[in-house]
Amino acid sequence: MPDRLLENAIKANNNKLPTRAQVSAEVRKIQYTGLSGKVKFDSKGDNEYAKIFVYKFASESYPGVLQKELAGKP
């Protein structure tokens, strides 16, 4: 679970301060469903379930018009 991420990285490094690469490797192992939905990272560190929203702004004012919503994995 995400709450044990740093602890797992420390244990994997013989109870010493882990490197950024070691912490990054632990982050990529995370898989859970939280308030914002499913979370699982690919080999690049991107959330496989993240959504992307494309907006069009006809003028320099908010809000824009939603053009498309691209979903990650279902």
C-alpha positions in Angstrom: 0.0 0.0 0.0 1.1 3.6 -0.5 1.4 4.2 3.2 4.3 1.6 3.4 6.1 2.8 0.3 9.1 4.5 2.0 9.3 1.7 4.6 9.5 -0.9 1.8 12.2 1.0 0.0 14.3 1.3 3.2 13.9 -2.4 4.0 14.9 -3.3 0.4 18.1 -1.2 1.0 19.2 -3.1 4.1 17.5 -0.5 6.4 19.5 2.4 5.0 18.2 5.6 3.3 17.1 4.6 -0.2 18.1 6.3 -3.3 15.6 8.2 -5.5 15.7 5.3 -8.0 14.8 2.8 -5.2 11.9 5.0 -4.1 10.8 5.4 -7.7 10.8 1.6 -8.1 8.6 1.3 -5.1 6.2 3.9 -6.4 5.8 2.0 -9.6 4.5 -1.0 -7.6 1.5 0.9 -6.2 -1.9 -0.4 -7.2 -5.0 0.7 -5.3 -8.4 2.3 -5.7 -8.8 5.6 -3.9 -11.2 8.5 -3.8 -10.0 9.7 -7.2 -10.3 6.2 -8.8 -7.8 3.5 -9.7 -4.1 4.1 -9.4 -1.4 2.0 -11.0 1.8 3.2 -12.6 3.4 2.0 -15.8 7.2 1.7 -16.4 7.5 5.4 -17.2 5.7 6.4 -13.9 2.5 7.5 -15.5 -0.8 6.5 -13.9 -2.4 4.0 -16.3 -5.9 5.1 -15.3 -5.4 8.8 -15.5 -7.8 10.8 -17.6 -6.8 13.6 -20.0 -9.2 16.5 -20.7 -8.8 18.6 -23.8 -10.3 22.1 -23.7 -10.7 24.8 -26.3 -10.4 28.4 -25.3 -11.9 30.8 -27.9 -10.9 33.8 -25.9 -8.7 34.6 -23.0 -11.4 33.8 -20.5 -12.4 30.8 -18.4 -14.0 28.3 -18.7 -13.0 26.7 -21.9 -15.2 24.3 -23.8 -14.5 20.6 -23.2 -13.6 19.1 -26.6 -12.7 15.5 -25.6 -12.1 13.3 -22.6 -9.5 10.6 -23.0 -9.7 7.8 -20.5 -6.9 5.6 -19.3 -7.6 1.9 -18.7 -11.2 1.1 -17.9 
